[in-house]
């Protein structure tokens, strides 16, 4: 089921995990009551709260990925808008961890290898918390550390024209993987296959959907990707984008320097980034 542009994402309390800049360097924290309580440890090793509380820190991406998988054409309405058949199996590409971008960071339009068709893609991101191989439908979700919001930024020309038919180059330029603002644990997120998801571009809603429109569920993706393949802790899976991408619009609408992009996922929050041009 898709939702109209007047739908407002529900708000409910969570205790998300943030990753922040402190005087001691990057630290994980628990975000509660509007402040960040600094923790010792990591989400993978276990977090222990300290008495250090920080208000309005600079945020980092809430996870440092070991690997980033990205799934294409995973929303029915998006496959239709791209005039593609509904996939029988997940369509998989990858991003380099060096594409990671923090909340509030700047998406950089490539100019050394120029692109004039950089697109936004709101996505739910899965973070794997323990080594996962040959997962089953019954145990797939037991491997999930948490969820965050993602923008699977894509240079459509490098994705489709200049890379020999492979999508990786067009999806892995520096800054093309914004994640955040926080990591929300499975017990707080509820059903990951029933979350509102949307994109705002310069204050205008351009994508609005629900993860229930995904062709392959969160569990389906973990089962598929872990088949005969080890997913290490810290693996991030971008689960696909809904209808409304810039390349499918009439006229097409691509990111420009000065744009403000907001990705919002129910129960996770707003991932906000600005757009600039690369300086060569």
Number of C-alpha atoms within 10 A of each C-alpha: 10 15 14 9 13 8 10 12 15 10 10 10 9 17 15 24 28 25 28 21 14 14 6 6 7 13 20 26 30 22 21 13 10 9 14 22 22 24 22 14 14 15 21 13 9 9 16 15 14 11 8 10 14 16 10 9 12 14 21 25 25 27 25 16 19 14 16 23 19 22 20 18 26 23 25 20 21 22 19 13 17 15 10 11 10 16 15 8 12 20 12 18 16 18 25 19 20 15 18 23 22 24 22 20 19 22 30 20 25 19 12 9 10 14 15 15 21 26 21 29 20 33 27 28 27 30 25 26 20 16 14 24 19 17 24 15 14 9 14 21 20 14 20 24 20 25 28 32 29 34 31 28 22 24 28 21 17 24 20 14 12 13 13 10 11 15 24 19 22 23 26 23 23 18 23 29 26 27 29 33 27 28 29 25 20 16 9 16 20 11 12 22 16 17 20 22 25 27 28 19 16 13 11 12 16 19 24 22 27 20 28 18 21 22 22 24 17 23 20 17 23 26 22 19 19 18 15 12 13 14 24 17 19 22 24 28 28 30 29 27 32 28 25 23 21 20 18 14 14 7 8 11 17 18 23 18 14 12 16 20 26 24 28 28 27 23 24 25 20 22 26 22 20 20 18 17 15 15 9 7
